[in-house]
Amino acid sequence: HNGTAVGFQYWDAGSFNSISGGTLSTGSWQHIAAVRNGNVLKLYLDGVEVATVDATGLDIEAPTASSLLYLGTYGGG
């Protein structure tokens, strides 16, 4: 949707947390990346940092066969 913030949601310590920023637009491809470097988690939109959060103690794991990975909009249902 035009005007929608870019977001990355992650599971940590028994609850969902998120980082968001930037604005998506329609009509063109955009590159989104969430990057962790040490104790910092950053969100990028088209190579520009749009958000940062303290990731101290954060344990983000790669998806497994028994876990879920959502790309795009997730309505929670």
Phi, psi and chi 1 to 4 in degrees:
 res  aa     phi    psi   chi1   chi2   chi3   chi4
   1 HIS       -  138.8  -62.3  -16.9      -      -
   2 ASN   -64.3  132.2 -165.7   23.4      -      -
   3 GLY    87.5   12.5      -      -      -      -
   4 THR   -91.3  133.3  -58.5      -      -      -
   5 ALA   -68.8  146.4      -      -      -      -
   6 VAL   -81.0  135.4  177.0      -      -      -
   7 GLY  -141.5  155.4      -      -      -      -
   8 PHE  -134.0  120.3  177.3   76.2      -      -
   9 GLN  -110.4  137.3 -171.0  175.1   50.1      -
  10 TYR  -138.5  155.6   53.9   93.1      -      -
  11 TRP   -97.9  126.4 -178.8 -100.3      -      -
  12 ASP  -150.9  132.3 -178.7   46.4      -      -
  13 ALA    53.6   40.1      -      -      -      -
  14 GLY    82.6   10.7      -      -      -      -
  15 SER  -150.3  160.4   63.9      -      -      -
  16 PHE   -82.0  139.1  -78.9  108.0      -      -
  17 ASN  -128.9  164.3  -65.2  -68.7      -      -
  18 SER  -148.9  161.3   63.4      -      -      -
  19 ILE  -132.3  136.9  179.9  174.1      -      -
  20 SER  -150.2  158.7   62.6      -      -      -
  21 GLY   169.1  173.9      -      -      -      -
  22 GLY    72.5  173.2      -      -      -      -
  23 THR  -137.6  128.2  -57.0      -      -      -
  24 LEU   -79.0  150.0  -67.2  174.3      -      -
  25 SER  -127.4  163.4   58.2      -      -      -
  26 THR   -95.8  161.5   59.3      -      -      -
  27 GLY    92.8   -3.2      -      -      -      -
  28 SER  -154.1  155.6   63.9      -      -      -
  29 TRP   -73.2  146.3  -74.5   93.9      -      -
  30 GLN  -134.2  150.3  -66.2  174.5  -71.8      -
  31 HIS  -105.9  126.7 -179.9 -102.6      -      -
  32 ILE  -120.3  135.0  -58.5  166.5      -      -
  33 ALA  -141.7  137.6      -      -      -      -
  34 ALA  -112.2  124.3      -      -      -      -
  35 VAL  -129.2  131.3  177.8      -      -      -
  36 ARG  -107.8  129.7  179.8  178.7  179.6 -178.4
  37 ASN  -133.1  103.3 -174.4    1.9      -      -
  38 GLY    66.5 -121.8      -      -      -      -
  39 ASN   -99.5   20.3  -69.2  -31.8      -      -
  40 VAL  -126.2  131.4  178.1      -      -      -
  41 LEU  -110.2  124.5  178.9   63.4      -      -
  42 LYS  -120.7  148.8  -65.6 -177.7  178.6 -176.0
  43 LEU  -116.1  130.7 -172.0   63.9      -      -
  44 TYR  -120.5  144.6  -67.5   87.2      -      -
  45 LEU  -128.1  116.6  175.2   60.2      -      -
  46 ASP    52.0   42.1  -68.5  -31.9      -      -
  47 GLY    81.0    0.2      -      -      -      -
  48 VAL  -107.6  128.0  176.9      -      -      -
  49 GLU   -65.9  125.7 -178.2 -177.8  -40.2      -
  50 VAL  -116.1  -11.4  -66.1      -      -      -
  51 ALA  -164.1  154.4      -      -      -      -
  52 THR  -146.0  149.5 -174.8      -      -      -
  53 VAL  -146.8  148.6   67.1      -      -      -
  54 ASP   -68.3  125.6  179.8   15.2      -      -
  55 ALA  -112.3   21.1      -      -      -      -
  56 THR   -58.1  124.4  -57.0      -      -      -
  57 GLY    79.2   -1.2      -      -      -      -
  58 LEU   -71.4  133.7 -179.1   61.8      -      -
  59 ASP  -120.8   86.3 -175.4   20.2      -      -
  60 ILE   -91.9  124.2  -61.3  176.2      -      -
  61 GLU  -109.5  151.1  -61.5  178.1    2.7      -
  62 ALA   -68.2  147.4      -      -      -      -
  63 PRO   -60.7  145.8  -10.7   17.8      -      -
  64 THR  -116.1  178.6   63.9      -      -      -
  65 ALA   -61.1  -25.4      -      -      -      -
  66 SER  -100.6   -0.5   62.3      -      -      -
  67 SER  -107.7  170.0   65.8      -      -      -
  68 LEU  -110.9  140.7  -59.4  175.1      -      -
  69 LEU  -126.5  121.5  173.2   63.5      -      -
  70 TYR  -108.0  132.1  -62.9  100.1      -      -
  71 LEU  -119.9  129.8  -61.3  175.9      -      -
  72 GLY   100.2 -153.8      -      -      -      -
  73 THR   -84.4  133.2  -59.3      -      -      -
  74 TYR  -121.2  118.3  173.3   64.4      -      -
  75 GLY   -86.6    0.0      -      -      -      -
  76 GLY    80.6    9.3      -      -      -      -
  77 GLY  -116.9      -      -      -      -      -
